[in-house]
C-alpha cells in the first residue's frame, strides 16, 4: 500500500469544512490530539514523558484536559511506547514505502491508533474515526487521512494475527538499546528483558518495620502476595492506593521491590546517623528512618522535598528526618555519618517498564555523561562517611558503565575504602543477582513468578563500601 491513498480508491484530498480546527469539539478528539502531540515530542525531540504529562507544568494541550481524558492520554502514550517497535514493524509491512521524512505527526497518529485498537479497551470504530479526524485537522497530515483510515481498519481486521506475531517477535527496542542489551547480557537475556519491558509494571509496597511480622495478614487484606524479598505485590495493575487499608495509618509506602534493596544493605541502623544524598521521592529515606536512623535527606529541589516530607508525615517518620535543599557538592555537614546512601541520577534504563520513553529519549552519550557524574558524586560521598561507616551506591540503570565500572573505579583509587560483598542471604529470591564481585545486579527479568503481569522488578545496581580510616 502506498502513502498517497489506499489501493483502489480515488486519490482525492479530504475537504475540511472550516479549517484545521473544525472538529476539535468532537468527543474524545482533544485527548487524541494531545496524545499525538506529546508522542511526537517524545520520539522526535526526545522530550520526557514525565515532564510533558506533569500535572502542574506539563504540555498545555494535556493540562487543558479533564482528569479522565488525561488518564486516557497517559494510557495511549504508555502503550504506544511499550509496543513502538512492533507497531513500527506493522506500519512498514502495511505500506509500500516508508513514511515521508519528517512526518512526525502522521507517525504519532498511526502509533496511537494502532495502540488503541490492539491493546486498549477502545472500540475499533472510535479509534479509527478519531485518528482520521485528527489527521484531517492537522495541515501536516491532512492529505494522509485516507491512509490513516485504511491502515487502522486493516489493523482492526487483522488484530489476532498481529498480536500473535508480536508474541513471538525478537527484541523491538530502539536499535542502540537492543544492541546494548545484547552486548551486556547476551541475546537470550536481552529477549527476556525486552519481554518484561512490554508489560505494565506491578505495584509493590514496603511495609513499615512494625508491620513486617504481619506481612501475610496485610497481603490478605490488600489482595497482594508476599515476595521473597519481603515486599508486597498488589494484585491488579491499577489500584486506588489512597483508599487501601493502611494508607492513612502510614503502614506502608509504594516502592518497587528492587528499589527497596539498597537501603537494606546497611544492616542495623538503630541509633545511627544516615545521609540520603539524592532523597526525593523518599522511599529509601523512609526505609532509613524506619530502620531507626537519624536521617538527613538532601535534594536540589525544595518542592520535591516538600512532597517527601508530606510522605514522611503520613508514615509517622518525620521526627527521625530533617531535609536540606542543596546540591550535594555544596553540602558541608558538621559531623560525619555512619551510613551514606547515594542512589545516583542515571539513565533510568532499569525502569523502562514504568517509563517506556527512556530508550527513545536517552542514548549511549547520555550514559557516558551520567557515569562521569556518578563517579564524581561517589567521590564526594566519601567526604561524608565516618571511619567504620558505610556507603551504599546504587542506581536504576541496566548499563554496567553506570554501575560496575563506577564501583570498580572508586575501589581502585580509594585505599581508605573496601568493598563489603553483598551476601546471597541478603537478597532472598534474588540470589542469582549477586555477582562474583559481591555486587547486586538486577534486571527486569529477575523475580519471575510465573505469571507475566506480576513478574519482574526494576533493573538496579548496588554496591557497598566500608571506610577503613
ChimeraX attribute file (.defattr): number of C-alpha atoms within 10 A of each C-alpha:
attribute: neighborCount
match mode: 1-to-1
recipient: residues
	/A:1	16
	/A:2	13
	/A:3	17
	/A:4	14
	/A:5	20
	/A:6	18
	/A:7	12
	/A:8	7
	/A:9	8
	/A:10	8
	/A:11	12
	/A:12	10
	/A:13	14
	/A:14	13
	/A:15	10
	/A:16	14
	/A:17	9
	/A:18	9
	/A:19	12
	/A:20	17
	/A:21	15
	/A:22	13
	/A:23	18
	/A:24	15
	/A:25	9
	/A:26	10
	/A:27	10
	/A:28	14
	/A:29	21
	/A:30	21
	/A:31	24
	/A:32	23
	/A:33	26
	/A:34	23
	/A:35	27
	/A:36	28
	/A:37	18
	/A:38	27
	/A:39	31
	/A:40	21
	/A:41	20
	/A:42	21
	/A:43	18
	/A:44	16
	/A:45	12
	/A:46	17
	/A:47	19
	/A:48	20
	/A:49	22
	/A:50	12
	/A:51	12
	/A:52	21
	/A:53	22
	/A:54	13
	/A:55	13
	/A:56	10
	/A:57	11
	/A:58	16
	/A:59	18
	/A:60	12
	/A:61	17
	/A:62	26
	/A:63	18
	/A:64	14
	/A:65	15
	/A:66	10
	/A:67	12
	/A:68	9
	/A:69	20
	/A:70	20
	/A:71	15
	/A:72	16
	/A:73	25
	/A:74	19
	/A:75	17
	/A:76	25
	/A:77	26
	/A:78	23
	/A:79	23
	/A:80	27
	/A:81	27
	/A:82	27
	/A:83	21
	/A:84	24
	/A:85	20
	/A:86	23
	/A:87	23
	/A:88	17
	/A:89	12
	/A:90	18
	/A:91	21
	/A:92	14
	/A:93	12
	/A:94	17
	/A:95	15
	/A:96	11
	/A:97	12
	/A:98	12
	/A:99	15
	/A:100	10
	/A:101	6
	/A:102	10
	/A:103	13
	/A:104	19
	/A:105	23
	/A:106	24
	/A:107	21
	/A:108	25
	/A:109	26
	/A:110	25
	/A:111	29
	/A:112	27
	/A:113	32
	/A:114	31
	/A:115	25
	/A:116	24
	/A:117	22
	/A:118	20
	/A:119	14
	/A:120	16
	/A:121	9
	/A:122	14
	/A:123	11
	/A:124	19
	/A:125	13
	/A:126	15
	/A:127	24
	/A:128	25
	/A:129	17
	/A:130	23
	/A:131	28
	/A:132	25
	/A:133	24
	/A:134	28
	/A:135	28
	/A:136	26
	/A:137	21
	/A:138	17
	/A:139	14
	/A:140	15
	/A:141	20
	/A:142	22
	/A:143	20
	/A:144	20
	/A:145	23
	/A:146	21
	/A:147	24
	/A:148	29
	/A:149	22
	/A:150	17
	/A:151	21
	/A:152	27
	/A:153	20
	/A:154	12
	/A:155	21
	/A:156	19
	/A:157	13
	/A:158	12
	/A:159	16
	/A:160	12
	/A:161	10
	/A:162	16
	/A:163	14
	/A:164	10
	/A:165	12
	/A:166	17
	/A:167	10
	/A:168	9
	/A:169	13
	/A:170	16
	/A:171	22
	/A:172	21
	/A:173	23
	/A:174	13
	/A:175	12
	/A:176	13
	/A:177	20
	/A:178	18
	/A:179	15
	/A:180	15
	/A:181	22
	/A:182	16
	/A:183	11
	/A:184	13
	/A:185	15
	/A:186	12
	/A:187	16
	/A:188	11
	/A:189	16
	/A:190	23
	/A:191	21
	/A:192	16
	/A:193	24
	/A:194	21
	/A:195	21
	/A:196	25
	/A:197	24
	/A:198	20
	/A:199	20
	/A:200	21
	/A:201	24
	/A:202	21
	/A:203	20
	/A:204	26
	/A:205	20
	/A:206	24
	/A:207	24
	/A:208	17
	/A:209	14
	/A:210	10
	/A:211	13
	/A:212	16
	/A:213	12
	/A:214	11
	/A:215	19
	/A:216	14
	/A:217	14
	/A:218	21
	/A:219	17
	/A:220	11
	/A:221	12
	/A:222	17
	/A:223	13
	/A:224	21
	/A:225	19
	/A:226	18
	/A:227	16
	/A:228	13
	/A:229	16
	/A:230	19
	/A:231	25
	/A:232	27
	/A:233	25
	/A:234	19
	/A:235	17
	/A:236	12
	/A:237	12
	/A:238	11
	/A:239	11
	/A:240	6
	/A:241	13
	/A:242	9
	/A:243	9
	/A:244	11
	/A:245	14
	/A:246	17
	/A:247	15
	/A:248	12
	/A:249	10
	/A:250	17
	/A:251	20
	/A:252	24
	/A:253	22
	/A:254	17
	/A:255	19
	/A:256	22
	/A:257	23
	/A:258	27
	/A:259	22
	/A:260	20
	/A:261	20
	/A:262	23
	/A:263	25
	/A:264	16
	/A:265	20
	/A:266	20
	/A:267	11
	/A:268	12
	/A:269	18
	/A:270	13
	/A:271	11
	/A:272	17
	/A:273	23
	/A:274	29
	/A:275	28
	/A:276	24
	/A:277	26
	/A:278	22
	/A:279	26
	/A:280	23
	/A:281	16
	/A:282	22
	/A:283	20
	/A:284	23
	/A:285	29
	/A:286	29
	/A:287	23
	/A:288	30
	/A:289	24
	/A:290	23
	/A:291	22
	/A:292	18
	/A:293	23
	/A:294	22
	/A:295	27
	/A:296	22
	/A:297	26
	/A:298	23
	/A:299	21
	/A:300	16
	/A:301	15
	/A:302	15
	/A:303	12
	/A:304	16
	/A:305	22
	/A:306	15
	/A:307	14
	/A:308	22
	/A:309	22
	/A:310	14
	/A:311	19
	/A:312	23
	/A:313	13
	/A:314	16
	/A:315	20
	/A:316	16
	/A:317	20
	/A:318	18
	/A:319	11
	/A:320	19
	/A:321	21
	/A:322	13
	/A:323	19
	/A:324	17
	/A:325	16
	/A:326	16
	/A:327	13
	/A:328	17
	/A:329	11
	/A:330	8
	/A:331	14
	/A:332	10
	/A:333	11
	/A:334	7
	/A:335	10
	/A:336	18
	/A:337	23
	/A:338	24
	/A:339	27
	/A:340	27
	/A:341	27
	/A:342	23
	/A:343	24
	/A:344	23
	/A:345	17
	/A:346	23
	/A:347	25
	/A:348	21
	/A:349	24
	/A:350	26
	/A:351	23
	/A:352	27
	/A:353	26
	/A:354	18
	/A:355	20
	/A:356	25
	/A:357	26
	/A:358	23
	/A:359	21
	/A:360	20
	/A:361	18
	/A:362	18
	/A:363	15
	/A:364	14
	/A:365	9
	/A:366	13
	/A:367	20
	/A:368	15
	/A:369	13
	/A:370	18
	/A:371	23
	/A:372	15
	/A:373	17
	/A:374	24
	/A:375	18
	/A:376	14
	/A:377	18
	/A:378	21
	/A:379	14
	/A:380	15
	/A:381	19
	/A:382	21
	/A:383	12
	/A:384	24
	/A:385	22
	/A:386	19
	/A:387	15
	/A:388	14
	/A:389	23
	/A:390	28
	/A:391	28
	/A:392	24
	/A:393	24
	/A:394	28
	/A:395	25
	/A:396	27
	/A:397	26
	/A:398	27
	/A:399	26
	/A:400	15
	/A:401	16
	/A:402	27
	/A:403	27
	/A:404	18
	/A:405	14
	/A:406	21
	/A:407	23
	/A:408	13
	/A:409	11
	/A:410	20
	/A:411	15
	/A:412	11
	/A:413	10
	/A:414	12
	/A:415	11
	/A:416	13
	/A:417	22
	/A:418	16
	/A:419	20
	/A:420	17
	/A:421	16
	/A:422	20
	/A:423	15
	/A:424	16
	/A:425	10
	/A:426	15
	/A:427	20
	/A:428	13
	/A:429	16
	/A:430	19
	/A:431	16
	/A:432	14
	/A:433	19
	/A:434	21
	/A:435	15
	/A:436	9
	/A:437	13
	/A:438	17
	/A:439	22
	/A:440	28
	/A:441	25
	/A:442	25
	/A:443	26
	/A:444	26
	/A:445	20
	/A:446	22
	/A:447	22
	/A:448	15
	/A:449	11
	/A:450	9
	/A:451	8
	/A:452	14
	/A:453	15
	/A:454	22
	/A:455	19
	/A:456	27
	/A:457	24
	/A:458	27
	/A:459	25
	/A:460	26
	/A:461	29
	/A:462	26
	/A:463	25
	/A:464	23
	/A:465	23
	/A:466	21
	/A:467	19
	/A:468	13
	/A:469	11
